């Protein structure tokens, strides 16, 4: 019995492997077989052989090769057919990867969790509690570093299943958090950490409106620029006295501690408290001042655990996502008990 048309495919198409598609994308990105070989950690001859095979097969199928060789040391030229099929290959591999991840997530055989720099300790404590159980169940748990600016985006894109970290939000309801379930650890504003003495900058609090008069170490992205844009607009850099550009808060604290820069660093209240209590070594010798919002809008840092809304409820209690969530809830409760005992006056 002859096959129906929907089951009939050219042999050259059926012989094309996902590894060949990956090679095609690597050549598309790197421009040459040698560059693709470096990206893939393979021999150039292996990459070139696959490229030649696809060129020959699809040249016969489509009437045009995928790539054309040019002069020595020049990038290959992708034809219109090559560009079209490279885009198709990218979508094919992405769809398969996402579907495999969804299957692993649904079955509980794998979990990808993330954390920002200052919430990593909480996550690792929770991971330690579940490691033996996951090992006995054959659950693969992967931990990734996440930048604050990418937290919700990567979670929404299903690159991560759970994230510990901070987001900039407004007081009350924030529509940006729709679609996410949040275990809220704390909400708060910002603090000002400084190496200026009390004569130069009296405390215990500084109004936001006085920031333009202070020398500041400011990062290019993350939570802090979000606050500054909310208070001073998109031209906040022209409004402020920026004494230093920093990549991370930790680097800013080290600059102030060294005395190389005289000024202030804006930090979350949690980091400010850690500096004030001596729990952050990089903040040794620095003062923490409260930053009071006299400008508006009322912005806050929300620190907690984030998952996609509805996913936990759709899974049983033994699913790895719920197991890690519950371990983090326990860590949060333990941390609150410790903080209450350590700072009874707060």
C-alpha positions as a Markdown table, in Angstrom:
| # | Residue | x | y | z |
|---|---|---|---|---|
| 1 | Unk | 0.0 | 0.0 | 0.0 |
| 2 | Unk | 1.5 | 3.3 | -1.0 |
| 3 | Unk | 2.2 | 5.9 | 1.6 |
| 4 | Unk | 0.0 | 9.0 | 1.7 |
| 5 | Unk | 1.6 | 12.3 | 0.7 |
| 6 | Unk | 1.9 | 13.5 | 4.2 |
| 7 | Unk | 4.3 | 10.6 | 5.0 |
| 8 | Unk | 6.4 | 11.0 | 2.0 |
| 9 | Unk | 9.6 | 13.1 | 2.5 |
| 10 | Unk | 12.8 | 13.5 | 0.4 |
| 11 | Unk | 15.5 | 11.2 | 1.6 |
| 12 | Unk | 18.0 | 14.0 | 1.9 |
| 13 | Unk | 15.6 | 15.8 | 4.3 |
| 14 | Unk | 15.1 | 12.8 | 6.4 |
| 15 | Unk | 18.9 | 12.2 | 6.6 |
| 16 | Unk | 19.4 | 15.7 | 8.1 |
| 17 | Unk | 20.1 | 15.5 | 11.8 |
| 18 | Unk | 19.7 | 18.0 | 14.6 |
| 19 | Unk | 23.4 | 18.1 | 15.0 |
| 20 | Unk | 23.7 | 19.3 | 11.4 |
| 21 | Unk | 21.1 | 22.0 | 12.1 |
| 22 | Unk | 23.2 | 23.1 | 15.1 |
| 23 | Unk | 26.3 | 23.2 | 12.9 |
| 24 | Unk | 24.5 | 25.3 | 10.3 |
| 25 | Unk | 23.5 | 27.8 | 13.0 |
| 26 | Unk | 27.1 | 27.9 | 14.4 |
| 27 | Unk | 28.4 | 28.7 | 10.9 |
| 28 | Unk | 25.7 | 31.3 | 10.5 |
| 29 | Unk | 26.8 | 33.0 | 13.7 |
| 30 | Unk | 30.5 | 32.6 | 13.4 |
| 31 | Unk | 30.8 | 33.1 | 9.6 |
| 32 | Unk | 33.3 | 30.4 | 8.9 |
| 33 | Unk | 33.7 | 26.6 | 9.5 |
| 34 | Unk | 36.7 | 27.4 | 11.7 |
| 35 | Unk | 34.7 | 29.8 | 13.8 |
| 36 | Unk | 31.9 | 27.4 | 14.1 |
| 37 | Unk | 34.3 | 24.6 | 15.2 |
| 38 | Unk | 35.5 | 26.8 | 18.0 |
| 39 | Unk | 32.0 | 27.5 | 19.1 |
| 40 | Unk | 31.1 | 23.8 | 19.2 |
| 41 | Unk | 34.5 | 22.6 | 20.5 |
| 42 | Unk | 35.0 | 20.3 | 17.4 |
| 43 | Unk | 37.4 | 19.8 | 14.6 |
| 44 | Unk | 37.1 | 22.2 | 11.6 |
| 45 | Unk | 37.1 | 19.2 | 9.3 |
| 46 | Unk | 34.0 | 17.7 | 11.0 |
| 47 | Unk | 32.1 | 21.0 | 10.7 |
| 48 | Unk | 33.2 | 21.5 | 7.1 |
| 49 | Unk | 32.1 | 17.9 | 6.2 |
| 50 | Unk | 28.6 | 18.5 | 7.7 |
| 51 | Unk | 28.4 | 21.9 | 5.9 |
| 52 | Unk | 29.3 | 20.3 | 2.6 |
| 53 | Unk | 26.7 | 17.6 | 3.0 |
| 54 | Unk | 23.9 | 20.1 | 3.8 |
| 55 | Unk | 25.0 | 22.3 | 0.9 |
| 56 | Unk | 24.9 | 19.4 | -1.5 |
| 57 | Unk | 21.6 | 17.9 | -0.2 |
| 58 | Unk | 19.7 | 21.2 | 0.0 |
| 59 | Unk | 21.3 | 22.4 | -3.2 |
| 60 | Unk | 19.7 | 19.5 | -5.0 |
| 61 | Unk | 16.4 | 19.8 | -3.1 |
| 62 | Unk | 15.9 | 23.6 | -3.4 |
| 63 | Unk | 17.9 | 24.4 | -6.5 |
| 64 | Unk | 20.3 | 26.7 | -4.6 |
| 65 | Unk | 23.1 | 25.8 | -2.1 |
| 66 | Unk | 22.9 | 27.1 | 1.5 |
| 67 | Unk | 26.2 | 28.9 | 1.5 |
| 68 | Unk | 28.7 | 30.1 | -1.0 |
| 69 | Unk | 32.5 | 30.1 | -0.4 |
| 70 | Unk | 34.3 | 33.4 | -0.8 |
| 71 | Unk | 38.0 | 34.3 | -0.7 |
| 72 | Unk | 40.4 | 32.9 | 1.8 |
| 73 | Unk | 39.8 | 34.1 | 5.4 |
| 74 | Unk | 36.5 | 35.6 | 4.4 |
| 75 | Unk | 33.1 | 34.6 | 5.8 |
| 76 | Unk | 30.9 | 32.3 | 3.8 |
| 77 | Unk | 27.9 | 34.0 | 2.1 |
| 78 | Unk | 24.5 | 32.6 | 3.0 |
| 79 | Unk | 22.1 | 32.5 | 0.1 |
| 80 | Unk | 18.5 | 33.4 | 0.4 |
| 81 | Unk | 17.7 | 29.7 | 0.8 |
| 82 | Unk | 20.5 | 29.4 | 3.4 |
| 83 | Unk | 19.1 | 32.3 | 5.4 |
| 84 | Unk | 15.6 | 30.9 | 5.3 |
| 85 | Unk | 16.6 | 27.4 | 6.4 |
| 86 | Unk | 18.9 | 28.8 | 9.1 |
| 87 | Unk | 15.9 | 30.6 | 10.6 |
| 88 | Unk | 13.9 | 27.4 | 10.3 |
| 89 | Unk | 16.6 | 25.4 | 12.0 |
| 90 | Unk | 16.8 | 27.9 | 14.9 |
| 91 | Unk | 13.1 | 27.6 | 15.5 |
| 92 | Unk | 13.1 | 23.8 | 15.2 |
| 93 | Unk | 15.9 | 23.4 | 17.8 |
| 94 | Unk | 14.3 | 26.0 | 20.1 |
| 95 | Unk | 10.9 | 24.3 | 19.9 |
| 96 | Unk | 12.4 | 20.8 | 20.7 |
| 97 | Unk | 14.5 | 22.2 | 23.6 |
| 98 | Unk | 11.5 | 23.9 | 25.1 |
| 99 | Unk | 9.2 | 20.9 | 24.7 |
| 100 | Unk | 11.8 | 18.6 | 26.3 |
| 101 | Unk | 12.1 | 21.0 | 29.2 |
| 102 | Unk | 8.3 | 21.1 | 29.6 |
| 103 | Unk | 8.2 | 17.3 | 29.7 |
| 104 | Unk | 11.0 | 17.1 | 32.3 |
| 105 | Unk | 9.3 | 19.9 | 34.3 |
| 106 | Unk | 5.9 | 18.1 | 34.2 |
| 107 | Unk | 7.4 | 14.8 | 35.2 |
| 108 | Unk | 9.7 | 16.3 | 37.9 |
| 109 | Unk | 12.9 | 14.8 | 36.5 |
| 110 | Unk | 14.6 | 18.2 | 36.2 |
| 111 | Unk | 14.4 | 21.6 | 37.7 |
| 112 | Unk | 16.2 | 24.9 | 36.9 |
| 113 | Unk | 16.4 | 27.5 | 39.7 |
| 114 | Unk | 18.1 | 30.9 | 39.7 |
| 115 | Unk | 19.3 | 33.4 | 42.2 |
| 116 | Unk | 20.6 | 37.0 | 42.2 |
| 117 | Unk | 23.9 | 37.6 | 44.0 |
| 118 | Unk | 22.5 | 38.6 | 47.4 |
| 119 | Unk | 19.9 | 35.9 | 47.7 |
| 120 | Unk | 22.2 | 33.0 | 46.7 |
| 121 | Unk | 22.8 | 32.1 | 50.3 |
| 122 | Unk | 19.0 | 31.5 | 50.9 |
| 123 | Unk | 18.7 | 29.4 | 47.8 |
| 124 | Unk | 21.8 | 27.3 | 48.6 |
| 125 | Unk | 20.6 | 26.6 | 52.1 |
| 126 | Unk | 17.3 | 25.3 | 50.7 |
| 127 | Unk | 19.1 | 23.3 | 48.0 |
| 128 | Unk | 21.2 | 21.6 | 50.6 |
| 129 | Unk | 18.1 | 20.5 | 52.4 |
| 130 | Unk | 16.7 | 18.7 | 49.3 |
| 131 | Unk | 19.9 | 17.5 | 47.7 |
| 132 | Unk | 19.8 | 14.0 | 49.1 |
| 133 | Unk | 16.1 | 13.5 | 48.4 |
| 134 | Unk | 16.6 | 14.7 | 44.8 |
| 135 | Unk | 19.6 | 12.4 | 44.4 |
| 136 | Unk | 17.6 | 9.4 | 45.5 |
| 137 | Unk | 14.8 | 10.3 | 43.2 |
| 138 | Unk | 17.0 | 11.0 | 40.2 |
| 139 | Unk | 16.0 | 14.6 | 40.0 |
| 140 | Unk | 18.5 | 16.9 | 38.2 |
| 141 | Unk | 18.7 | 20.2 | 39.9 |
| 142 | Unk | 20.5 | 23.1 | 38.1 |
| 143 | Unk | 21.3 | 26.4 | 39.8 |
| 144 | Unk | 22.0 | 29.5 | 37.7 |
| 145 | Unk | 23.0 | 33.1 | 38.4 |
| 146 | Unk | 20.4 | 35.7 | 37.4 |
| 147 | Unk | 20.7 | 39.4 | 37.0 |
| 148 | Unk | 18.0 | 41.5 | 38.6 |
| 149 | Unk | 17.0 | 43.1 | 35.3 |
| 150 | Unk | 16.4 | 39.7 | 33.7 |
| 151 | Unk | 14.7 | 37.9 | 36.6 |
| 152 | Unk | 11.0 | 38.1 | 35.5 |
| 153 | Unk | 11.8 | 37.9 | 31.8 |
| 154 | Unk | 13.8 | 34.7 | 32.1 |
| 155 | Unk | 11.2 | 33.1 | 34.4 |
| 156 | Unk | 8.4 | 34.1 | 32.0 |
| 157 | Unk | 10.4 | 32.6 | 29.1 |
| 158 | Unk | 10.6 | 29.3 | 31.0 |
| 159 | Unk | 14.3 | 29.4 | 31.1 |
| 160 | Unk | 14.0 | 29.0 | 34.9 |
| 161 | Unk | 11.4 | 27.3 | 37.0 |
| 162 | Unk | 12.0 | 29.3 | 40.2 |
| 163 | Unk | 14.0 | 32.4 | 41.1 |
| 164 | Unk | 15.1 | 34.0 | 44.3 |
| 165 | Unk | 15.8 | 37.7 | 43.9 |
| 166 | Unk | 14.6 | 41.3 | 43.9 |
| 167 | Unk | 12.4 | 43.3 | 41.6 |
| 168 | Unk | 11.5 | 47.0 | 41.5 |
| 169 | Unk | 7.8 | 47.5 | 42.1 |
| 170 | Unk | 5.3 | 50.2 | 43.2 |
| 171 | Unk | 3.6 | 50.2 | 46.6 |
| 172 | Unk | 0.4 | 48.2 | 46.4 |
| 173 | Unk | -0.6 | 46.3 | 43.4 |
| 174 | Unk | 1.8 | 46.1 | 40.4 |
| 175 | Unk | 0.6 | 44.7 | 37.1 |
| 176 | Unk | 4.1 | 43.6 | 36.2 |
| 177 | Unk | 3.7 | 40.8 | 38.7 |
| 178 | Unk | 0.6 | 39.4 | 37.2 |
| 179 | Unk | 1.3 | 35.9 | 36.0 |
| 180 | Unk | 3.7 | 35.2 | 38.8 |
| 181 | Unk | 3.3 | 33.7 | 42.3 |
| 182 | Unk | 5.4 | 35.4 | 44.8 |
| 183 | Unk | 6.7 | 34.3 | 48.2 |
| 184 | Unk | 7.4 | 37.8 | 49.7 |
| 185 | Unk | 10.4 | 37.9 | 52.0 |
| 186 | Unk | 10.5 | 41.7 | 52.5 |
| 187 | Unk | 9.6 | 45.0 | 50.9 |
| 188 | Unk | 11.5 | 48.2 | 51.4 |
| 189 | Unk | 13.1 | 51.2 | 49.9 |
| 190 | Unk | 16.7 | 52.1 | 49.5 |
| 191 | Unk | 19.5 | 53.0 | 52.0 |
| 192 | Unk | 22.5 | 55.1 | 51.5 |
| 193 | Unk | 25.9 | 53.7 | 52.4 |
| 194 | Unk | 28.7 | 56.3 | 52.7 |
| 195 | Unk | 32.2 | 56.9 | 53.8 |
| 196 | Unk | 31.4 | 60.6 | 54.4 |
| 197 | Unk | 31.6 | 61.5 | 58.1 |
| 198 | Unk | 28.7 | 62.9 | 60.0 |
| 199 | Unk | 30.0 | 66.4 | 59.6 |
| 200 | Unk | 29.8 | 66.1 | 55.8 |
| 201 | Unk | 26.6 | 64.2 | 55.7 |
| 202 | Unk | 24.5 | 64.2 | 58.9 |
| 203 | Unk | 22.1 | 61.2 | 59.6 |
| 204 | Unk | 20.2 | 59.2 | 60.4 |
| 205 | Unk | 18.2 | 59.9 | 57.2 |
| 206 | Unk | 18.6 | 61.6 | 53.8 |
| 207 | Unk | 15.7 | 62.8 | 51.7 |
| 208 | Unk | 15.7 | 61.6 | 48.0 |
| 209 | Unk | 15.5 | 65.3 | 47.0 |
| 210 | Unk | 19.1 | 65.8 | 48.4 |
| 211 | Unk | 20.7 | 63.1 | 46.2 |
| 212 | Unk | 21.7 | 65.6 | 43.4 |
| 213 | Unk | 24.0 | 67.3 | 45.9 |
| 214 | Unk | 25.8 | 64.1 | 46.9 |
| 215 | Unk | 28.7 | 62.3 | 45.1 |
| 216 | Unk | 27.3 | 59.0 | 44.0 |
| 217 | Unk | 28.7 | 55.7 | 42.7 |
| 218 | Unk | 26.0 | 54.5 | 40.3 |
| 219 | Unk | 25.6 | 51.3 | 38.3 |
| 220 | Unk | 24.3 | 51.3 | 34.7 |
| 221 | Unk | 21.6 | 48.7 | 35.2 |
| 222 | Unk | 19.6 | 46.9 | 37.8 |
| 223 | Unk | 17.3 | 48.1 | 40.6 |
| 224 | Unk | 19.0 | 51.3 | 41.4 |
| 225 | Unk | 18.8 | 53.0 | 38.0 |
| 226 | Unk | 15.1 | 52.0 | 38.0 |
| 227 | Unk | 14.6 | 54.0 | 41.2 |
| 228 | Unk | 16.6 | 56.9 | 39.8 |
| 229 | Unk | 14.6 | 57.0 | 36.6 |
| 230 | Unk | 11.4 | 56.9 | 38.6 |
| 231 | Unk | 12.5 | 59.9 | 40.8 |
| 232 | Unk | 14.5 | 62.1 | 38.3 |
| 233 | Unk | 13.4 | 60.9 | 34.9 |
| 234 | Unk | 15.3 | 59.4 | 32.0 |
| 235 | Unk | 18.0 | 62.1 | 32.2 |
| 236 | Unk | 18.8 | 61.3 | 35.8 |
| 237 | Unk | 22.5 | 61.2 | 35.0 |
| 238 | Unk | 22.4 | 64.8 | 34.1 |
| 239 | Unk | 20.6 | 65.6 | 37.4 |
| 240 | Unk | 23.0 | 63.7 | 39.7 |
| 241 | Unk | 26.6 | 64.1 | 40.7 |
| 242 | Unk | 28.0 | 60.7 | 39.5 |
| 243 | Unk | 31.5 | 60.3 | 41.1 |
| 244 | Unk | 32.0 | 56.7 | 39.9 |
| 245 | Unk | 30.5 | 54.2 | 37.5 |
| 246 | Unk | 30.2 | 50.7 | 39.0 |
| 247 | Unk | 29.2 | 47.3 | 37.7 |
| 248 | Unk | 28.0 | 45.9 | 41.1 |
| 249 | Unk | 27.1 | 47.1 | 44.5 |
| 250 | Unk | 29.9 | 45.1 | 46.0 |
| 251 | Unk | 32.4 | 46.9 | 43.8 |
| 252 | Unk | 30.9 | 50.2 | 44.9 |
| 253 | Unk | 31.2 | 49.3 | 48.6 |
| 254 | Unk | 34.9 | 48.3 | 48.0 |
| 255 | Unk | 35.6 | 51.6 | 46.4 |
| 256 | Unk | 34.1 | 53.5 | 49.4 |
| 257 | Unk | 35.9 | 51.2 | 51.9 |
| 258 | Unk | 39.2 | 51.8 | 50.1 |
| 259 | Unk | 38.7 | 55.6 | 50.3 |
| 260 | Unk | 39.6 | 56.0 | 46.6 |
| 261 | Unk | 36.1 | 57.5 | 46.1 |
| 262 | Unk | 34.5 | 59.8 | 48.7 |
| 263 | Unk | 30.8 | 59.6 | 48.4 |
| 264 | Unk | 27.8 | 57.3 | 48.6 |
| 265 | Unk | 26.3 | 54.1 | 47.1 |
| 266 | Unk | 22.6 | 53.5 | 46.9 |
| 267 | Unk | 21.7 | 50.0 | 48.1 |
| 268 | Unk | 18.6 | 48.0 | 49.1 |
| 269 | Unk | 17.6 | 48.2 | 52.7 |
| 270 | Unk | 18.6 | 44.6 | 53.2 |
| 271 | Unk | 22.2 | 45.3 | 52.1 |
| 272 | Unk | 22.2 | 48.6 | 54.1 |
| 273 | Unk | 21.2 | 46.7 | 57.2 |
| 274 | Unk | 23.9 | 44.1 | 56.6 |
| 275 | Unk | 26.5 | 46.9 | 56.3 |
| 276 | Unk | 25.2 | 48.5 | 59.5 |
| 277 | Unk | 25.3 | 45.2 | 61.4 |
| 278 | Unk | 28.8 | 44.3 | 60.2 |
| 279 | Unk | 27.5 | 41.2 | 58.3 |
| 280 | Unk | 29.0 | 42.4 | 55.0 |
| 281 | Unk | 32.7 | 42.4 | 55.0 |
| 282 | Unk | 33.0 | 44.7 | 52.0 |
| 283 | Unk | 31.1 | 47.4 | 53.9 |
| 284 | Unk | 33.6 | 47.6 | 56.8 |
| 285 | Unk | 34.0 | 51.1 | 58.2 |
| 286 | Unk | 31.0 | 52.5 | 56.2 |
| 287 | Unk | 27.8 | 54.2 | 57.6 |
| 288 | Unk | 24.3 | 53.3 | 56.5 |
| 289 | Unk | 21.7 | 56.1 | 56.4 |
| 290 | Unk | 18.0 | 55.7 | 55.7 |
| 291 | Unk | 16.8 | 57.2 | 52.4 |
| 292 | Unk | 13.4 | 58.8 | 52.7 |
| 293 | Unk | 11.2 | 59.3 | 49.6 |
| 294 | Unk | 10.1 | 63.0 | 49.5 |
| 295 | Unk | 9.6 | 63.0 | 45.7 |
| 296 | Unk | 7.5 | 60.0 | 44.6 |
| 297 | Unk | 6.3 | 57.8 | 43.0 |
| 298 | Unk | 6.4 | 55.4 | 45.9 |
| 299 | Unk | 8.8 | 52.7 | 44.7 |
| 300 | Unk | 9.8 | 49.6 | 46.6 |
| 301 | Unk | 12.2 | 46.7 | 46.3 |
| 302 | Unk | 10.3 | 43.4 | 46.6 |
| 303 | Unk | 12.6 | 40.5 | 47.7 |
| 304 | Unk | 11.3 | 37.0 | 47.5 |
| 305 | Unk | 10.8 | 33.8 | 45.5 |
| 306 | Unk | 9.1 | 33.9 | 42.1 |
| 307 | Unk | 7.4 | 31.1 | 40.1 |
| 308 | Unk | 5.0 | 31.2 | 37.2 |
| 309 | Unk | 1.4 | 31.6 | 38.5 |
| 310 | Unk | -0.6 | 28.4 | 38.7 |
| 311 | Unk | 2.3 | 26.0 | 38.1 |
| 312 | Unk | 2.7 | 24.9 | 41.8 |
| 313 | Unk | -1.0 | 24.4 | 42.3 |
| 314 | Unk | -1.2 | 22.2 | 39.2 |
| 315 | Unk | 1.6 | 19.9 | 40.7 |
| 316 | Unk | 1.5 | 17.5 | 43.6 |
| 317 | Unk | 3.2 | 18.2 | 46.9 |
| 318 | Unk | 6.1 | 15.9 | 46.0 |
| 319 | Unk | 7.0 | 17.6 | 42.8 |
| 320 | Unk | 10.5 | 19.1 | 43.0 |
| 321 | Unk | 9.1 | 22.6 | 42.4 |
| 322 | Unk | 6.9 | 22.4 | 45.5 |
| 323 | Unk | 9.7 | 20.7 | 47.5 |
| 324 | Unk | 12.2 | 23.6 | 46.8 |
| 325 | Unk | 9.4 | 26.2 | 47.4 |
| 326 | Unk | 8.6 | 24.7 | 50.8 |
| 327 | Unk | 12.3 | 24.5 | 51.7 |
| 328 | Unk | 12.7 | 28.2 | 50.9 |
| 329 | Unk | 9.6 | 29.0 | 53.0 |
| 330 | Unk | 11.3 | 27.2 | 55.9 |
| 331 | Unk | 14.5 | 29.2 | 55.3 |
| 332 | Unk | 12.5 | 32.4 | 55.3 |
| 333 | Unk | 10.9 | 31.5 | 58.6 |
| 334 | Unk | 14.2 | 30.5 | 60.2 |
| 335 | Unk | 15.8 | 33.8 | 59.0 |
| 336 | Unk | 13.0 | 35.8 | 60.5 |
| 337 | Unk | 13.4 | 34.1 | 63.9 |
| 338 | Unk | 17.1 | 34.8 | 63.9 |
| 339 | Unk | 16.6 | 38.4 | 63.0 |
| 340 | Unk | 14.0 | 38.9 | 65.7 |
| 341 | Unk | 16.4 | 37.4 | 68.3 |
| 342 | Unk | 19.4 | 39.4 | 67.1 |
| 343 | Unk | 17.6 | 42.8 | 66.9 |
| 344 | Unk | 14.9 | 42.8 | 69.5 |
| 345 | Unk | 14.7 | 46.6 | 69.3 |
| 346 | Unk | 13.7 | 46.7 | 65.6 |
